Amino acid sequence: MKAFVFPGQGAQFVGMGKDLYESNPKAKELFEKANEVLGFRITDLMFNGTEDDLKQTKVTQPAVFLHSVVLALTMGEEFCPDMVAGHSLGEFSALVAAGALSFEQGLRLVEARALAMQKACEAAPSTMAAIIGMPDEQVEAICATIEGVCVAANYNSPGQVVISGEIAAIEQACVKFKEAGAKRALPLKVGGAFHSPLMEPARAELAEAIEQAEFSVPRCPIYQNVDAKPHTDPEEIKANLVKQLTAPVRWSQIMAAMVADGMTEAEELGPGKVLQGLIGRTYRDVTVTGRQ
């Protein structure tokens, strides 16, 4: 069985999607449609902008979404998923690729999500850190001892968890993790505490936009971030998307569930190779590929 997986924020790079735009008329049409919907030429920033341009959440999220979705929509019969999943933002890409959301509605939701998250980041200065070489349970236990907001936000693979919260709390946590024997406790260059309670204002804002969007039954199950389970019911999918902003990304559990359900191949669509690395290192029997 084949899974298609979609990356999240952080995978962006200058020049992303440019070859696709220049070589495929349908891709060019979709990119131009996105420029129209967003009201600015995001393609200029993707193809020729600076790294700083691309790092802004309001640019990064639509850019990564676009790169992934345009790839999927221009593959024709080659896009034949038995299952799909996306890491954080990538969940929206997966839903559009699998036909649960239209291209335009998906883009509008991603834009709303990005703007709401940027606003929440500006309201509460916060950050994230990667903890390497420690079991999930120990990460959770140490987070629970920290004063202030400090939670496990991304379960990326066994032994790799990202924590999220207030700046002072994350700094304190990094010291404790090193003392407790973590291989690394590495502060990340991000603009806020994604997938933590500090995203509550953004969650409330996004809930409104999601409620108004029209969702269909996807062509195959989508394994969602909040519970790592396969979903096809539009109402369940919507509810899980809303919860996703303040809940952790359970990518380790998604990989395990997809393998248990018969995944033998995984193809990553979009910028970077992060998900290929996570799947390939954890499940050596799975054939992993990607396209940008």
Backbone as CSV, one residue per row, in Angstrom:
resi,resn,N_x,N_y,N_z,CA_x,CA_y,CA_z,C_x,C_y,C_z
1,MET,0.845,-1.204,0.000,0.000,0.000,0.000,0.875,1.247,0.000
2,LYS,0.407,2.253,-0.720,1.232,3.463,-0.856,0.613,4.649,-0.127
3,ALA,1.464,5.340,0.635,1.058,6.575,1.313,1.741,7.754,0.639
4,PHE,1.012,8.863,0.545,1.622,10.125,0.152,1.631,11.011,1.387
5,VAL,2.792,11.612,1.665,2.925,12.428,2.878,3.375,13.846,2.490
6,PHE,2.970,14.807,3.322,3.129,16.220,2.972,3.806,16.981,4.105
7,PRO,4.906,17.708,3.783,5.688,18.382,4.826,5.006,19.616,5.395
8,GLY,5.543,20.074,6.524,5.015,21.259,7.190,5.987,22.417,7.138
9,GLN,5.696,23.410,7.965,6.516,24.618,8.034,7.952,24.250,8.409
10,GLY,8.916,24.927,7.780,10.325,24.635,8.047,10.989,23.954,6.867
11,ALA,10.176,23.411,5.949,10.737,22.707,4.781,11.024,23.660,3.616
12,GLN,10.593,24.910,3.727,10.694,25.863,2.618,12.139,26.187,2.230
13,PHE,12.329,26.548,0.960,13.638,27.016,0.497,13.423,27.953,-0.687
14,VAL,14.340,28.889,-0.866,14.229,29.832,-1.982,14.366,29.071,-3.294
15,GLY,13.432,29.320,-4.206,13.428,28.617,-5.495,12.423,27.481,-5.533
16,MET,11.748,27.236,-4.404,10.795,26.123,-4.327,9.662,26.293,-5.343
17,GLY,9.407,25.221,-6.097,8.294,25.217,-7.053,8.591,25.875,-8.385
18,LYS,9.766,26.512,-8.522,10.059,27.277,-9.752,10.118,26.376,-10.991
19,ASP,10.812,25.241,-10.883,10.917,24.313,-12.029,9.542,23.833,-12.458
20,LEU,8.711,23.555,-11.477,7.347,23.073,-11.726,6.553,24.133,-12.492
21,TYR,6.653,25.380,-12.042,5.955,26.515,-12.661,6.379,26.668,-14.117
22,GLU,7.682,26.540,-14.341,8.216,26.797,-15.687,8.015,25.641,-16.657
23,SER,7.842,24.422,-16.109,7.786,23.258,-17.007,6.382,22.684,-17.199
24,ASN,5.418,23.102,-16.372,4.103,22.470,-16.425,2.996,23.534,-16.505
25,PRO,2.283,23.606,-17.635,1.251,24.644,-17.811,0.153,24.594,-16.740
26,LYS,-0.244,23.387,-16.320,-1.279,23.296,-15.291,-0.759,23.834,-13.962
27,ALA,0.504,23.532,-13.661,1.117,24.047,-12.431,1.148,25.573,-12.466
28,LYS,1.538,26.125,-13.603,1.597,27.594,-13.751,0.225,28.208,-13.493
29,GLU,-0.796,27.582,-14.043,-2.184,28.051,-13.865,-2.576,28.052,-12.374
30,LEU,-2.225,26.985,-11.661,-2.560,26.878,-10.235,-1.780,27.908,-9.410
31,PHE,-0.513,28.087,-9.723,0.289,29.090,-9.003,-0.274,30.497,-9.229
32,GLU,-0.672,30.784,-10.473,-1.226,32.110,-10.772,-2.576,32.308,-10.081
33,LYS,-3.352,31.240,-10.004,-4.622,31.290,-9.277,-4.362,31.639,-7.805
34,ALA,-3.318,31.056,-7.246,-2.959,31.329,-5.846,-2.567,32.793,-5.658
35,ASN,-1.807,33.341,-6.608,-1.435,34.761,-6.530,-2.686,35.637,-6.470
36,GLU,-3.665,35.252,-7.273,-4.943,35.986,-7.351,-5.717,35.877,-6.023
37,VAL,-5.827,34.664,-5.504,-6.580,34.423,-4.255,-5.929,35.159,-3.085
38,LEU,-4.600,35.102,-3.002,-3.888,35.704,-1.868,-3.760,37.218,-1.979
39,GLY,-3.869,37.740,-3.199,-3.784,39.195,-3.381,-2.356,39.723,-3.421
40,PHE,-1.379,38.842,-3.519,0.018,39.249,-3.729,0.720,38.102,-4.452
41,ARG,1.854,38.407,-5.078,2.543,37.392,-5.878,3.447,36.546,-4.986
42,ILE,2.848,35.539,-4.384,3.619,34.643,-3.518,4.683,33.902,-4.334
43,THR,4.409,33.724,-5.632,5.394,33.029,-6.478,6.711,33.810,-6.541
44,ASP,6.643,35.150,-6.529,7.877,35.952,-6.557,8.722,35.663,-5.318
45,LEU,8.056,35.529,-4.155,8.778,35.261,-2.905,9.312,33.825,-2.879
46,MET,8.522,32.882,-3.415,8.952,31.481,-3.446,10.150,31.284,-4.373
47,PHE,10.067,31.892,-5.554,11.087,31.622,-6.580,12.337,32.491,-6.412
48,ASN,12.137,33.766,-6.013,13.258,34.719,-6.024,13.391,35.547,-4.754
49,GLY,12.618,35.222,-3.725,12.675,36.006,-2.488,13.914,35.673,-1.672
50,THR,13.948,36.195,-0.451,15.068,35.883,0.454,14.587,34.848,1.466
51,GLU,15.526,34.269,2.185,15.157,33.314,3.247,14.284,33.987,4.293
52,ASP,14.595,35.259,4.585,13.805,35.995,5.576,12.362,36.192,5.103
53,ASP,12.187,36.472,3.802,10.820,36.587,3.248,10.052,35.301,3.518
54,LEU,10.712,34.188,3.219,10.043,32.888,3.309,9.808,32.435,4.744
55,LYS,10.542,33.010,5.692,10.414,32.594,7.094,9.169,33.160,7.770
56,GLN,8.582,34.210,7.181,7.375,34.784,7.792,6.250,33.764,7.700
57,THR,5.633,33.465,8.830,4.574,32.439,8.876,3.507,32.670,7.811
58,LYS,3.138,33.954,7.595,2.056,34.255,6.635,2.474,33.951,5.190
59,VAL,3.794,33.832,4.951,4.303,33.450,3.624,4.640,31.959,3.593
60,THR,5.321,31.500,4.653,5.794,30.107,4.700,4.669,29.113,4.485
61,GLN,3.586,29.285,5.243,2.532,28.261,5.214,1.856,28.143,3.845
62,PRO,1.407,29.271,3.236,0.848,29.125,1.883,1.876,28.602,0.876
63,ALA,3.161,28.985,1.045,4.198,28.562,0.090,4.412,27.051,0.138
64,VAL,4.546,26.500,1.333,4.764,25.049,1.469,3.520,24.292,0.992
65,PHE,2.350,24.776,1.387,1.083,24.176,0.946,1.007,24.152,-0.584
66,LEU,1.291,25.298,-1.203,1.194,25.401,-2.659,2.125,24.435,-3.368
67,HIS,3.375,24.405,-2.931,4.361,23.532,-3.568,3.860,22.075,-3.541
68,SER,3.399,21.640,-2.372,2.932,20.255,-2.212,1.695,19.960,-3.050
69,VAL,0.713,20.855,-2.948,-0.585,20.602,-3.591,-0.469,20.663,-5.112
70,VAL,0.302,21.624,-5.615,0.463,21.717,-7.072,1.150,20.455,-7.606
71,LEU,2.136,19.945,-6.869,2.760,18.673,-7.265,1.719,17.563,-7.377
72,ALA,0.894,17.433,-6.334,-0.115,16.360,-6.316,-1.125,16.519,-7.448
73,LEU,-1.574,17.754,-7.676,-2.637,17.989,-8.668,-2.139,17.902,-10.109
74,THR,-0.820,17.906,-10.305,-0.293,17.800,-11.671,0.286,16.414,-11.964
75,MET,0.123,15.479,-11.017,0.670,14.122,-11.212,-0.247,13.217,-12.029
76,GLY,-1.503,13.612,-12.174,-2.451,12.772,-12.913,-2.635,11.421,-12.239
77,GLU,-2.579,10.345,-13.038,-2.830,8.999,-12.498,-1.695,8.488,-11.609
78,GLU,-0.567,9.159,-11.640,0.545,8.772,-10.763,0.198,9.016,-9.292
79,PHE,-0.737,9.948,-9.065,-1.164,10.199,-7.682,-2.266,9.198,-7.346
80,CYS,-1.854,8.098,-6.708,-2.799,7.001,-6.453,-2.659,6.538,-4.997
81,PRO,-3.075,7.369,-4.039,-2.835,7.039,-2.632,-3.787,5.989,-2.072
82,ASP,-3.265,5.122,-1.217,-4.115,4.256,-0.391,-4.368,4.933,0.953
83,MET,-3.489,5.883,1.285,-3.587,6.629,2.542,-2.760,7.899,2.393
84,VAL,-3.127,8.958,3.141,-2.349,10.194,3.125,-2.183,10.710,4.551
85,ALA,-1.158,11.540,4.737,-0.955,12.220,6.014,-0.074,13.435,5.763
86,GLY,-0.211,14.429,6.634,0.626,15.617,6.520,1.078,16.062,7.891
87,HIS,2.295,16.605,7.964,2.863,17.050,9.241,2.406,18.483,9.509
88,SER,1.545,18.657,10.523,1.048,19.977,10.916,0.360,20.661,9.732
89,LEU,0.938,21.748,9.216,0.391,22.417,8.030,0.132,21.426,6.896
90,GLY,1.005,20.416,6.758,0.888,19.428,5.679,-0.427,18.682,5.669
91,GLU,-1.135,18.696,6.804,-2.446,18.034,6.847,-3.436,18.706,5.879
92,PHE,-3.315,20.027,5.720,-4.178,20.755,4.773,-3.818,20.366,3.338
93,SER,-2.528,20.239,3.061,-2.077,19.802,1.721,-2.639,18.419,1.418
94,ALA,-2.554,17.524,2.401,-3.045,16.148,2.223,-4.538,16.133,1.928
95,LEU,-5.286,16.984,2.611,-6.747,17.015,2.423,-7.129,17.504,1.029
96,VAL,-6.413,18.516,0.527,-6.702,19.010,-0.823,-6.297,17.956,-1.858
97,ALA,-5.113,17.376,-1.677,-4.628,16.352,-2.611,-5.589,15.164,-2.685
98,ALA,-6.188,14.822,-1.536,-7.093,13.666,-1.476,-8.543,14.030,-1.792
99,GLY,-8.774,15.277,-2.167,-10.111,15.674,-2.637,-11.111,16.023,-1.550
100,ALA,-10.656,16.198,-0.307,-11.600,16.557,0.773,-11.906,18.053,0.776
101,LEU,-11.018,18.834,0.161,-11.170,20.287,0.084,-10.774,20.749,-1.315
102,SER,-11.406,21.794,-1.809,-10.991,22.341,-3.103,-9.661,23.083,-2.937
103,PHE,-8.973,23.282,-4.039,-7.692,24.000,-4.034,-7.856,25.385,-3.405
104,GLU,-8.872,26.101,-3.872,-9.067,27.482,-3.394,-9.437,27.520,-1.909
105,GLN,-10.343,26.619,-1.499,-10.736,26.617,-0.088,-9.569,26.222,0.813
106,GLY,-8.803,25.245,0.370,-7.625,24.837,1.143,-6.656,25.997,1.308
107,LEU,-6.408,26.724,0.217,-5.493,27.861,0.257,-6.015,28.952,1.193
108,ARG,-7.309,29.226,1.117,-7.896,30.259,1.995,-7.782,29.856,3.473
109,LEU,-7.997,28.569,3.757,-7.873,28.104,5.150,-6.423,28.206,5.638
110,VAL,-5.481,27.847,4.775,-4.071,27.936,5.150,-3.683,29.402,5.388
111,GLU,-4.196,30.287,4.537,-3.925,31.721,4.729,-4.498,32.186,6.074
112,ALA,-5.745,31.784,6.369,-6.379,32.170,7.643,-5.585,31.612,8.822
113,ARG,-5.134,30.363,8.690,-4.356,29.716,9.751,-3.040,30.454,9.983
114,ALA,-2.355,30.783,8.896,-1.055,31.458,8.999,-1.195,32.823,9.668
115,LEU,-2.199,33.598,9.251,-2.391,34.937,9.815,-2.777,34.860,11.292
116,ALA,-3.632,33.891,11.630,-4.058,33.727,13.028,-2.874,33.308,13.901
117,MET,-2.031,32.406,13.375,-0.866,31.944,14.139,0.155,33.062,14.307
118,GLN,0.354,33.858,13.243,1.311,34.969,13.338,0.855,35.958,14.418
119,LYS,-0.456,36.229,14.434,-1.022,37.139,15.436,-0.800,36.591,16.849
120,ALA,-1.056,35.295,17.036,-0.875,34.662,18.357,0.593,34.703,18.781
121,CYS,1.497,34.514,17.813,2.947,34.563,18.111,3.357,35.958,18.583
122,GLU,2.805,36.983,17.915,3.154,38.361,18.275,2.589,38.740,19.644
123,ALA,1.431,38.169,19.985,0.773,38.495,21.268,1.509,37.879,22.455
124,ALA,2.120,36.716,22.264,2.798,36.030,23.374,4.154,35.522,22.893
125,PRO,5.229,36.266,23.144,6.566,35.814,22.718,6.845,34.401,23.258
126,SER,7.186,33.504,22.359,7.295,32.098,22.742,8.188,31.385,21.744
127,THR,8.527,30.120,22.034,9.482,29.426,21.165,9.331,27.910,21.270
128,MET,10.236,27.191,20.604,10.225,25.732,20.608,11.665,25.221,20.702
129,ALA,11.821,23.946,21.083,13.162,23.336,21.144,13.051,21.854,20.819
130,ALA,14.083,21.320,20.183,14.099,19.894,19.835,14.859,19.126,20.910
131,ILE,14.240,18.056,21.396,14.868,17.203,22.404,15.212,15.872,21.736
132,ILE,16.500,15.560,21.701,16.977,14.371,20.982,17.502,13.331,21.976
133,GLY,17.099,12.085,21.741,17.668,10.981,22.511,17.020,10.747,23.859
134,MET,15.708,10.935,23.926,14.999,10.718,25.189,13.614,10.146,24.895
135,PRO,13.151,9.155,25.665,11.823,8.581,25.417,10.703,9.619,25.605
136,ASP,9.623,9.443,24.849,8.483,10.368,24.912,8.008,10.598,26.348
137,GLU,7.881,9.498,27.101,7.327,9.588,28.460,8.204,10.473,29.349
138,GLN,9.522,10.367,29.173,10.434,11.171,29.993,10.348,12.652,29.607
139,VAL,10.187,12.906,28.310,10.016,14.295,27.841,8.769,14.893,28.483
140,GLU,7.674,14.134,28.437,6.411,14.627,29.024,6.562,14.873,30.529
141,ALA,7.244,13.956,31.212,7.416,14.072,32.671,8.222,15.318,33.032
142,ILE,9.282,15.593,32.282,10.100,16.782,32.577,9.321,18.061,32.251
143,CYS,8.601,18.067,31.130,7.770,19.240,30.784,6.801,19.569,31.925
144,ALA,6.261,18.536,32.543,5.274,18.724,33.620,5.880,19.386,34.861
145,THR,7.214,19.353,34.996,7.863,19.951,36.179,8.241,21.416,35.959
146,ILE,8.084,21.893,34.731,8.521,23.263,34.396,7.437,24.278,34.737
147,GLU,7.886,25.404,35.311,6.931,26.469,35.615,6.626,27.236,34.329
148,GLY,5.356,27.513,34.071,4.964,28.194,32.830,4.562,27.180,31.769
149,VAL,4.249,27.673,30.579,3.788,26.797,29.493,4.981,26.088,28.863
150,CYS,4.970,24.755,28.935,6.031,23.931,28.324,5.424,22.561,28.047
151,VAL,5.198,22.249,26.779,4.520,20.993,26.421,5.232,20.306,25.259
152,ALA,5.021,18.993,25.142,5.488,18.256,23.962,4.591,18.654,22.796
153,ALA,5.206,19.105,21.698,4.423,19.639,20.580,4.477,18.778,19.322
154,ASN,5.647,18.193,19.035,5.796,17.339,17.849,6.502,16.047,18.246
155,TYR,5.802,14.917,18.115,6.446,13.606,18.295,6.924,13.190,16.908
156,ASN,8.157,13.567,16.552,8.606,13.405,15.167,9.037,11.988,14.820
157,SER,9.755,11.357,15.739,10.167,9.962,15.567,10.642,9.493,16.935
158,PRO,10.791,8.185,17.136,11.254,7.719,18.440,12.580,8.401,18.809
159,GLY,12.602,9.067,19.959,13.810,9.753,20.386,13.967,11.163,19.849
160,GLN,12.930,11.665,19.164,12.995,13.053,18.683,11.649,13.732,18.922
161,VAL,11.619,14.589,19.944,10.388,15.298,20.307,10.686,16.795,20.362
162,VAL,9.775,17.601,19.815,9.919,19.058,19.900,8.992,19.561,20.998
163,ILE,9.538,20.421,21.879,8.716,21.015,22.939,8.390,22.462,22.576
164,SER,7.358,23.010,23.187,6.828,24.304,22.785,6.314,25.046,24.013
165,GLY,6.513,26.370,24.052,5.975,27.121,25.188,6.564,28.508,25.345
166,GLU,6.439,29.053,26.557,6.967,30.384,26.851,8.495,30.348,26.821
167,ILE,9.114,31.453,26.427,10.571,31.483,26.231,11.326,31.053,27.495
168,ALA,10.972,31.637,28.649,11.682,31.305,29.887,11.492,29.836,30.255
169,ALA,10.285,29.326,30.029,9.994,27.923,30.356,10.796,26.978,29.472
170,ILE,10.914,27.293,28.186,11.673,26.438,27.258,13.164,26.488,27.592
171,GLU,13.658,27.670,27.947,15.081,27.788,28.331,15.378,26.938,29.573
172,GLN,14.482,27.029,30.550,14.628,26.244,31.784,14.569,24.743,31.470
173,ALA,13.641,24.380,30.596,13.468,22.967,30.223,14.721,22.422,29.540
174,CYS,15.334,23.210,28.640,16.529,22.754,27.922,17.654,22.396,28.905
175,VAL,17.801,23.202,29.943,18.811,22.919,30.976,18.493,21.589,31.657
176,LYS,17.210,21.420,32.031,16.793,20.179,32.721,16.970,18.945,31.846
177,PHE,16.663,19.078,30.551,16.796,17.935,29.642,18.256,17.508,29.504
178,LYS,19.146,18.482,29.425,20.584,18.156,29.331,21.046,17.452,30.612
179,GLU,20.601,17.982,31.748,20.960,17.364,33.035,20.437,15.928,33.132
180,ALA,19.267,15.693,32.504,18.637,14.370,32.587,19.201,13.382,31.569
181,GLY,20.139,13.868,30.707,20.802,12.934,29.794,20.356,12.963,28.344
182,ALA,19.593,13.982,27.952,19.223,14.107,26.532,20.489,14.317,25.707
183,LYS,20.549,13.708,24.511,21.723,13.908,23.645,21.843,15.380,23.264
184,ARG,20.665,15.955,22.933,20.646,17.384,22.590,19.339,18.014,23.055
185,ALA,19.435,19.294,23.451,18.241,20.093,23.733,18.479,21.400,22.994
186,LEU,17.925,21.474,21.788,18.323,22.492,20.822,17.209,23.508,20.580
187,PRO,17.384,24.765,21.019,16.369,25.788,20.732,16.215,25.961,19.216
188,LEU,14.981,26.114,18.750,14.716,26.249,17.313,14.454,27.710,16.952
189,LYS,14.822,28.077,15.724,14.572,29.455,15.270,13.162,29.540,14.701
190,VAL,12.200,29.630,15.592,10.802,29.748,15.157,10.192,30.966,15.839
191,GLY,9.084,31.432,15.251,8.472,32.658,15.750,7.481,32.481,16.876
192,GLY,7.249,31.246,17.304,6.244,31.072,18.354,6.105,29.640,18.816
193,ALA,5.193,29.452,19.773,4.979,28.134,20.386,3.836,27.405,19.681
194,PHE,4.139,26.859,18.513,3.114,26.133,17.763,2.704,24.874,18.519
195,HIS,1.462,24.458,18.324,0.931,23.235,18.946,1.065,23.263,20.480
196,SER,0.745,24.419,21.041,0.732,24.561,22.504,-0.502,25.373,22.897
197,PRO,-0.810,25.448,24.196,-1.972,26.249,24.629,-1.870,27.724,24.233
198,LEU,-0.651,28.203,23.921,-0.487,29.605,23.526,-1.103,29.891,22.151
199,MET,-1.459,28.852,21.422,-2.111,29.017,20.117,-3.648,29.068,20.232
200,GLU,-4.162,29.137,21.458,-5.616,29.130,21.651,-6.333,30.257,20.886
201,PRO,-5.821,31.513,20.896,-6.511,32.559,20.123,-6.582,32.220,18.629
202,ALA,-5.512,31.623,18.103,-5.489,31.240,16.682,-6.472,30.101,16.421
203,ARG,-6.555,29.175,17.362,-7.481,28.033,17.214,-8.925,28.526,17.106
204,ALA,-9.285,29.471,17.969,-10.658,30.002,17.960,-10.954,30.698,16.628
205,GLU,-9.962,31.428,16.122,-10.131,32.146,14.853,-10.256,31.171,13.678
206,LEU,-9.397,30.150,13.688,-9.408,29.177,12.594,-10.693,28.337,12.607
207,ALA,-11.205,28.063,13.801,-12.426,27.247,13.927,-13.566,27.845,13.106
208,GLU,-13.650,29.171,13.135,-14.701,29.880,12.393,-14.553,29.648,10.886
209,ALA,-13.317,29.782,10.395,-13.050,29.609,8.960,-13.309,28.166,8.529
210,ILE,-12.908,27.201,9.362,-13.095,25.785,9.033,-14.578,25.438,8.992
211,GLU,-15.319,26.012,9.918,-16.765,25.739,9.991,-17.470,26.177,8.716
212,GLN,-16.975,27.245,8.114,-17.627,27.791,6.907,-17.180,27.084,5.623
213,ALA,-16.082,26.346,5.682,-15.562,25.675,4.479,-16.353,24.406,4.188
214,GLU,-16.343,24.025,2.927,-17.090,22.832,2.499,-16.130,21.652,2.341
215,PHE,-16.316,20.641,3.169,-15.460,19.457,3.137,-16.213,18.298,2.490
216,SER,-15.484,17.456,1.745,-16.058,16.244,1.140,-15.358,15.020,1.724
217,VAL,-15.890,13.848,1.402,-15.227,12.604,1.818,-13.966,12.446,0.963
218,PRO,-12.781,12.289,1.575,-11.555,12.139,0.774,-11.529,10.795,0.041
219,ARG,-10.706,10.704,-0.983,-10.642,9.470,-1.799,-9.973,8.311,-1.055
220,CYS,-9.300,8.599,0.041,-8.666,7.568,0.864,-8.579,8.114,2.282
221,PRO,-8.313,7.269,3.275,-8.217,7.768,4.652,-7.056,8.746,4.838
222,ILE,-7.284,9.753,5.683,-6.209,10.654,6.098,-5.918,10.387,7.566
223,TYR,-4.647,10.150,7.858,-4.210,9.909,9.239,-3.925,11.273,9.860
224,GLN,-4.747,11.662,10.829,-4.673,13.043,11.323,-3.745,13.202,12.522
225,ASN,-3.212,14.410,12.638,-2.189,14.721,13.644,-2.640,14.492,15.077
226,VAL,-3.905,14.839,15.375,-4.314,14.850,16.790,-4.451,13.461,17.406
227,ASP,-4.813,12.461,16.588,-5.013,11.122,17.175,-4.303,10.007,16.413
228,ALA,-3.636,10.358,15.296,-2.887,9.385,14.482,-3.779,8.267,13.935
229,LYS,-5.070,8.553,13.802,-6.004,7.539,13.286,-6.490,7.928,11.889
230,PRO,-6.898,6.917,11.091,-7.405,7.217,9.745,-8.827,7.760,9.801
231,HIS,-9.081,8.834,9.046,-10.422,9.443,9.034,-10.895,9.662,7.597
232,THR,-12.199,9.485,7.402,-12.815,9.825,6.111,-14.082,10.659,6.310
233,ASP,-14.569,10.759,7.536,-15.792,11.502,7.815,-15.500,13.008,7.874
234,PRO,-16.143,13.819,6.995,-15.818,15.249,6.934,-15.973,15.980,8.273
235,GLU,-16.978,15.613,9.056,-17.171,16.304,10.342,-16.038,15.986,11.323
236,GLU,-15.616,14.736,11.344,-14.476,14.354,12.205,-13.200,15.067,11.755
237,ILE,-13.016,15.123,10.446,-11.826,15.769,9.890,-11.782,17.237,10.308
238,LYS,-12.918,17.913,10.192,-12.986,19.339,10.563,-12.666,19.534,12.045
239,ALA,-13.289,18.719,12.894,-13.074,18.844,14.346,-11.597,18.631,14.689
240,ASN,-10.975,17.658,14.032,-9.562,17.368,14.299,-8.638,18.485,13.815
241,LEU,-9.011,19.125,12.703,-8.211,20.239,12.181,-8.218,21.411,13.159
242,VAL,-9.363,21.652,13.777,-9.466,22.745,14.751,-8.606,22.434,15.980
243,LYS,-8.707,21.207,16.468,-7.929,20.808,17.669,-6.428,20.855,17.410
244,GLN,-6.054,20.670,16.126,-4.642,20.498,15.778,-3.740,21.652,16.232
245,LEU,-4.259,22.871,16.235,-3.410,24.029,16.537,-2.859,24.044,17.955
246,THR,-3.626,23.509,18.901,-3.174,23.528,20.302,-2.769,22.136,20.788
247,ALA,-2.888,21.131,19.930,-2.554,19.739,20.303,-1.230,19.332,19.643
248,PRO,-0.563,18.311,20.188,0.703,17.891,19.569,0.514,17.170,18.238
249,VAL,1.531,17.255,17.395,1.586,16.512,16.135,2.124,15.119,16.467
250,ARG,1.306,14.099,16.259,1.704,12.727,16.630,2.259,11.990,15.407
251,TRP,3.375,12.510,14.870,3.920,11.925,13.640,4.484,10.530,13.871
252,SER,5.149,10.305,15.000,5.664,8.953,15.317,4.533,7.938,15.278
253,GLN,3.414,8.333,15.896,2.258,7.434,15.988,1.574,7.258,14.630
254,ILE,1.592,8.322,13.806,1.029,8.215,12.445,1.833,7.206,11.624
255,MET,3.159,7.319,11.678,4.018,6.382,10.924,3.738,4.943,11.359
256,ALA,3.652,4.737,12.677,3.407,3.378,13.198,2.054,2.855,12.738
257,ALA,1.032,3.728,12.758,-0.319,3.313,12.367,-0.379,2.971,10.876
258,MET,0.277,3.773,10.046,0.260,3.513,8.602,0.994,2.205,8.277
259,VAL,2.104,1.968,8.946,2.836,0.711,8.740,1.978,-0.467,9.203
260,ALA,1.334,-0.331,10.349,0.458,-1.408,10.872,-0.695,-1.691,9.921
261,ASP,-1.145,-0.635,9.201,-2.264,-0.789,8.270,-1.821,-1.186,6.867
262,GLY,-0.517,-1.496,6.712,-0.065,-2.077,5.435,0.782,-1.189,4.544
263,MET,1.223,-0.020,5.027,2.047,0.844,4.178,3.389,0.171,3.855
264,THR,3.678,0.051,2.561,4.975,-0.486,2.130,5.777,0.551,1.344
265,GLU,5.059,1.607,0.860,5.709,2.690,0.109,5.225,4.025,0.644
266,ALA,6.120,5.006,0.692,5.732,6.365,1.083,6.418,7.350,0.154
267,GLU,5.661,8.301,-0.377,6.238,9.334,-1.239,5.919,10.700,-0.646
268,GLU,6.958,11.497,-0.436,6.782,12.848,0.108,6.650,13.831,-1.050
269,LEU,5.604,14.659,-1.003,5.389,15.668,-2.040,5.572,17.050,-1.434
270,GLY,6.542,17.802,-1.985,6.755,19.157,-1.479,8.202,19.412,-1.165
271,PRO,8.480,20.595,-0.596,9.872,20.979,-0.346,10.542,20.136,0.728
272,GLY,11.851,19.971,0.595,12.622,19.274,1.625,12.472,17.766,1.599
273,LYS,13.166,17.127,2.561,13.145,15.660,2.640,12.965,15.198,4.081
274,VAL,12.397,16.066,4.916,12.292,15.770,6.349,11.498,14.492,6.609
275,LEU,10.334,14.375,5.998,9.477,13.210,6.273,10.080,11.936,5.700
276,GLN,10.759,12.064,4.545,11.451,10.887,3.983,12.468,10.360,4.987
277,GLY,13.189,11.292,5.611,14.193,10.902,6.605,13.571,10.238,7.817
278,LEU,12.486,10.822,8.320,11.843,10.272,9.521,11.296,8.868,9.264
279,ILE,10.649,8.683,8.111,10.073,7.360,7.799,11.183,6.357,7.495
280,GLY,12.143,6.777,6.651,13.218,5.870,6.215,14.079,5.372,7.358
281,ARG,14.390,6.265,8.302,15.242,5.857,9.435,14.491,4.957,10.412
282,THR,13.181,5.161,10.520,12.389,4.418,11.516,11.901,3.082,10.963
283,TYR,11.553,3.054,9.680,10.981,1.840,9.074,11.771,1.491,7.813
284,ARG,12.797,0.695,7.990,13.717,0.412,6.871,13.099,-0.467,5.781
285,ASP,11.990,-1.138,6.094,11.329,-1.988,5.084,10.422,-1.184,4.156
286,VAL,10.158,0.079,4.508,9.281,0.906,3.674,10.116,1.585,2.590
287,THR,9.656,1.505,1.344,10.330,2.187,0.222,9.933,3.647,0.273
288,VAL,10.914,4.528,0.440,10.625,5.950,0.608,11.177,6.761,-0.561
289,THR,10.327,7.594,-1.157,10.746,8.471,-2.253,10.158,9.870,-2.013
290,GLY,10.509,10.790,-2.901,9.957,12.139,-2.773,10.101,12.874,-4.078
291,ARG,9.315,13.910,-4.237,9.513,14.778,-5.410,9.258,16.225,-5.013
292,GLN,10.063,17.092,-5.640,9.937,18.516,-5.389,9.630,19.210,-6.699
